[in-house]
Amino acid sequence: MSQTPPPRRARAEIDLGALRANVRTLRARVAPHVQVMGVVKADAYGHGAVPCARAALEAGATWLGTATPHEALALRAAGITDARVMCWLWTPGDPWDQGIEADLDMSLSGMWALREVVDAARRTGRPARVQLKADTGLGRNGCQPADWPQLVGEALRAQEQGLLRITGLWSHFACADEPGHPSITAQLDLFHSMLEHAEKAGVTPEVRHIANSPATLTLPESHFDLVRPGIAMYGVSPSPELGAPADFGLRPVMSLAASVALVKHAPAGHGVSYGHHYTTARETTLGLVPLGYADGVPRHASGRGPVLVDGKVRTVAGRVAMDQFVVDLDGDEPAPGTEALLFGPGDRGEPTAQDWADAAGTIAYEIVTRIGARVPRVYVDEDH
């Protein structure tokens, strides 16, 4: 897709061919009647929302999912008008009018939101598309079972008045990434019960859904009418316990690289980076990599983060700084400009996002999502 050479300082290469292949793989894991929602919240987990949304639709996704209405509206503004777009994290005063006019599916978890969307429907003169979210045990967003009858009843009354259409009933798992966790069955049972109440009351949803990435991969009984793969679409496993990406036929989409900015000799006993938490054990060479925590490289990976330089995996020496970090090259002298590959699919022996997550004590979701705007995204399109 990019017609210019990749940036030399740093770049996040996004393989849209891999993303399409992942969507096709996920599509093949569900029954033919089950639709796929490509989740592109948080700028597509750091990969770039608009290019990834388009690639997901080309590969068979029929819905797109975002967290905020502004993310959803940006997709419409970019010309993505031929797919259903759902957004689920609304706050009082958010642009309900624009959401209605953009034909978004808007999630409601409580009565305040129902009141605001009804007022917006009156102002715009158009019915809103809404989905009611049930809190089946995550304890985050969503309507508690005790309040569900009121929300369903009032939404149905607004529907009878032509102010909205209840297009979906949905929920979200708390522990689907932990195989065998008792909350999984408990949430599914409660979701069935809350669906039954809503449908007996008269709701005829277009879609019912609860399956996130781990449930899409491992819990076919949770697929209902639609699945919502997020991190799996980008070729990252939702949990090492479930398996590596390759175990599910998925390929990582993002590779993060930079050019070595400086190579220099250092004597034994030389401190490296702030606080001198690393000191050279012997005379050696040091390489400077122009990426830091302002670019999303986690400071918690100081002294542990792996980087492939000149065919060998090195380790961050000392603290990750705001704009740069150092690797001990063990006497090797690669030329300035040599690629430092922080993570990628692993084909060349490079680390993966999961390796960085392990080094930082976090999850791979955070590694890819936190890569900052200062790092250009370079799109490659191996399908085309």
N, C-alpha and C positions, 0 to 999 in steps of 0.2 A: 504493500500500500504506500509506504514512504518512498518517494523518488529521490531523496537526498541522502548522502552518506550519514550513517548513524553518528550522533554526537560523540566526541572523543572523551570528554571529561567523565561523563557517566550517562547511563541509559538503562531504562527498563524495557526490555524487548518483550513484546506481547505477540504471541503466536496465535493468530485468529484461526488458523487451520486446526490447531490443537483444541481450541475452544469449540469449534464446530464438531470435531470428532467426539469430544466429551459429551456434548449435548445429544448427539446421535446414540452414544453408548447409554446414557441415562434414559433416553427415550425407549431404547430396546429393553430396559429393565422393568418397564411398567406395562400393564395391559393396554391393548390398542385404544380402549375408550378413555384412558387416563391422559389428561393433558399435562404439559410441562410448563411451569412458570420459571423463566430464567431470572434469578434475583440479581439485580444490578445496583443495589443500594451501595452507599459509601463509594461512589465512583467505580462501581463494579469491583468492589473489594480492592481498589487501588489500580485496576487494570484499564480504566477508561470506560465510562458508562455507555456512551453512544456507540462507539465501534463494537463493543461487546454485545450490546443489545441487538444491534443489527445482525451480527454473526449468529447469535443464539436463535433469532427468528428464522434466519436462513437455514438453520440446521433442524428446525422442527418445533422449537418452542412456540407456543401460541399466546402466552401471557408473559408480562414482565412485572417484576416486583421491586418496589422501592420502600425505603423507610419513610422519608419525608415527602410532603406534597411538592416541595420545590424540586426535589429530584425527579419526581414524576412529570411535573410541568416542563422541566428541561428536556425530557425525552420527546414530548409533544412538540416543543419549540424547535427541536432538531429535525422534525419531519417524520417522526415515527408515529404514524396515525393508523396503521393497519393492524394493530395488536391491542389487546386489552392490557391496561396498565393499572396495577393496584398499588396503593400506598397505605401504610398502616400506623404511622406515628404522627398523630395530629395533636396540636395543643390549642387551647382557646385562642380565638382570633386568627387562626390560620386561614389561608385563602380558599374557603369552601366554594365561593362563587366561581373562582377560576377552575377549581377541580370539577365542578359540574359542567362548566362550559367546555372543558378539555375532555369530557367523557371518561373521567377516571373512576375506578372503583375505590371507594373510600371506606376505610375500616372504622367501625364504631365499637367502643368498649364500655360506654356509659351514657347516662341520660344527658349530660351536658353536651356531648358531641351530637347526639340525636337532635337536640334542640337547635344547635348551631347549623347543622346541615339542613334542617327543615326551614329555618329562616332564610338560608341561602337559596333554597329551591323556590321559595316565594319571591325572593328578589329577582332571580334570574328567569322565572317563569318556566323552568325546566325541571323535570324530576331528577333526583340524584340517584346514582348507582351506589349502593352501600352494601358492605359485608359486615356481619355481626361476629365479633370475636368472643369466644368463650374462654375463660380462664379455667382450664381443666387441671391445673396443678403447677404451672410454672410460677405463678405468683407475681407476674410482671404485668404487662398490659392484658386486657381482656376482662370480660364481665364475670363476676363470681356467680356460681350456681344459684345462690339465694336471690340475686338481682336479675337473673336471666328472664324469668317470666315477665317482669315489668318492661325490660328493654325490648323483648320480642313483641309483647302486646302493643307497646306504643309505636314501634316501627311498623307493625302491621296496620295500625290505624292511620299512620302517615301514608302508607302505601295505598290504602283505600281512598285517600284524598288526592291521590295522584302526585304526591310530593316526592316520592322516592320509589325505588325498586330494590327489594332485598335480593341481591344477586349471589350472595355467598354466605356460608356459615363455616367458621374456621377456628383453629386453635394452634398451639405451638408446644412441642415437646420440651421438657426440661432435661432429660437424661437419655435421649435416643442414641447418643454417642457412647453410652456405657451398656454394652450388651448384657441383658438379663436383669437390668435394674428394675425393681418392683414398680417404680412410678410409671413405667411405660405402659404396662397392662392397666394400671389404675387410671391413667389419663385416657387411654382408648375407651375404656368402659364408660367413663364419665362423658366423653365426647359423644358416644353413641346415645347416652341418655339425654344430653342437651339437644342433640339433633332431633331425637324423637319428639321431645317437647315442642320444639320450634315447628317441626313439620306437621304435627297434630294440630297445632294452633293455626296452620294455614300457610306457612312459609314454603315456597317451592323454589329452592335455590338453583342457580345454574351450576354452581360448584360447591362441593364440601371438601375441605382439605386441612391436613394437620402435618403432613410429612415434610420435614426439612431434609438436608443432605443425608445424614446418617439413616433416617427412616426410609428415604428413597432407596438407599443401597441395601438395607438389611431387613426392612419390615413391610413386606408386601401387603399385609393386612391393614396397613395404615394409609394406603394410597388413595382410597376413595375416588374422587373425580379428577383430582389434580395433585401434583407434587411440586414442591418448591425447592429445587436444588440451588444452593448458593455456592458455598466454597467448593463443592464437588465439580461444579461447572468449570472452575478454573484449574482443575486437575490437582487439587490439594485434598488429602484425606481429612475428613472431619475428625478423625481420632486415630492415633497410631494403634489403639487396641483393635480397631475394626480392620486394619490392614493398610498397606501402602497404596498410593494411587494406582500403581500397576496391577495390584491385586483385583481392582475393579475395572481395569481396562481404561484408566484415565491417565492423562498426560499433563504435567504442569504447564501452564500457559505463560507464566512470567519468568524471565531471567533477568537478574540484576548484575550489571557489570560497570566497571570504571577503568580508566587508564592509569597505570602507575605513574605518579607525577614526579617521583624522585627516587633514585637508588643511591645509597651512600654507605661508605665503610664506617664502622663504629668499633671502638676498642672494647675489650672486656670491662665489665663493671659500669657500663654507660646506662644511665636511667633513660626510660622511654615514656613520653607523654606525661600528662598531669599526674602529680603525686608519686611518680616513679614507682608505680606498682609492678613494673617490669624492669628488670635490669639485665643487660646482656651477660650471658654466662661466659662468653669467650669473644674474641674478635669475630665480627660478623658483618653482614650487610643488612641494611634496613630499607624497606620499601614503603613509600608514602602513598596511600590510597585516598583520593579526594572525595570521600563520602563520610558523613558523620550523622550524629543523631538528629540534626536538622533535616536530613534527607530520609530519616526513618530507620537508620541503622541503630539497633537498640543498644543503649549504653550498658544495659545489664549483661550484654554479651562481651563486655571488655575482658580481655585475657582468654576468651574461649571461642569467639566467633571464627568459623572456618572460611578460608578464601582460597580459591585455586589460582595460583600464579605460576606461569612458566611450567605447567605440567605437574606441579606439586601442590598439595593442600597445605596451606600455611595457617597460622592462628594469629588472631589479633594480638599484638604485643602491647600490653598496657591498656590504658583507658581509651575508649572511643570518645573523640572530641566532637564539637558541634559540626565541623566541616570536614574532618579527616580522621584517619587512624593509620597505624603503622603495623606492618607485618615484619617478622624476623625472617629474612631470606636465607639464613644459614650459610652465608658465603656465596650464594648464587648471585649473579649479576645480570638479571634481565634488563633490557634497554628501557629507558623511560618511554612510556606509551604502550608497554606490554599490557595485555588485558588482565585485570583482576576480576575474576568471576565469583561473586559472592554466593549466588545460588541460581539454580536452573533445574532442568529435568533430571540431571544426573548422568546424561549420556556420555559425557567426557570425563567422568570421575569427579565432577564438581559437586559441592554441597547442594543440598536442597533447602527449601524454606523450612522443612521440618527440622533439619539439622540446626538451623539458626534458632528455631523455636526452642529446641532442647538446650542450646547454649545460653539462651536468655531466660529460661525458665518460664516460657509462655506457650502460646499455641500458634500454629502456623497461620491461622486467620490473621493474627495481629501483624505478623511479619510482612505479608504482602499488602495488607490494607494500609499500613503506616508509611509506605514509601511516599515521600513528599512530592509536592508539585515542582520543586526545583530539579527533579530528575525527569528528563523528557521521556515520554512513552514513544517507542518506535514500533510501529505495527508491521508485522510480517504476515503474509497471507498465503500459506503453503497450499491451501485448497485451490487457489486461483492463480 
